[in-house]
Amino acid sequence: QVRLVESGGGLVQPGGSLRLSCAASGFTFSIYAMSWYRQSPGKERELVAHITSTSGSTNYADSVKGRFTISRDNAKNTVYLQMNSLKPEDTAIYYCRTQILGRAYWGQGTQVTVSS
């Protein structure tokens, strides 16, 4: 079955960096687009970054442009989110997502906390 497992979250000071990973299994990873979402307490889940399957084209939420980079390694069935210049407002649970035949699949999430 489809499985997405995030890792790499943690506590970091403002201005610091983290790299999140999402290991995928149970489907042909290379042919599906992948996304990162995040959700803060009391807020709706929001799209952070998206990467297509073939061309690897990317797009980002305005709030993270220039600071975050999404990438994928199809040989490792893994999608990454490099987060630099982190701000307290980036604090959230970060989720990996894909959509297959109209159904969305989510990972369990990884907590990112930006605080001094």
C-alpha positions, -999 to 999 in steps of 0.1 A, spaced: 0 0 0 10 36 -4 32 48 25 48 82 31 72 86 60 85 120 69 117 127 90 141 154 98 120 177 119 131 192 152 139 223 172 160 250 155 168 286 163 156 315 141 179 318 110 188 281 111 182 253 86 166 219 85 162 193 57 130 172 58 128 139 40 98 119 29 104 83 20 77 68 -3 68 32 -10 39 12 -24 37 31 -57 58 41 -87 72 72 -71 89 86 -103 56 92 -121 38 112 -95 40 148 -83 49 153 -47 41 181 -23 49 194 12 22 210 33 23 224 68 -2 230 96 1 253 126 -22 251 156 -55 268 149 -47 272 112 -56 253 81 -32 231 64 -14 250 36 7 241 6 43 249 10 60 234 -21 52 212 -50 74 193 -75 62 176 -107 71 141 -117 88 144 -150 103 178 -155 108 184 -118 93 218 -121 86 234 -87 64 260 -71 63 275 -36 41 294 -13 50 331 -13 59 329 24 88 305 17 100 315 -17 138 321 -17 142 302 16 128 267 10 138 243 -18 119 211 -28 137 183 -46 133 147 -53 155 116 -58 136 91 -79 163 65 -74 157 67 -36 119 72 -38 124 103 -16 114 139 -17 132 166 3 124 200 17 155 221 24 145 249 47 169 278 53 166 311 71 139 296 93 115 320 111 93 314 142 62 315 119 76 284 101 67 264 132 43 237 122 38 200 115 51 194 80 34 167 58 43 150 26 15 144 1 9 127 -32 -22 121 -52 -29 89 -71 -60 83 -93 -77 112 -76 -70 100 -40 -47 120 -17 -22 102 5 -5 118 34 24 110 57 21 112 95 39 145 96 71 158 113 72 187 138 93 217 130 98 242 158 116 275 153 124 291 186 153 307 205 
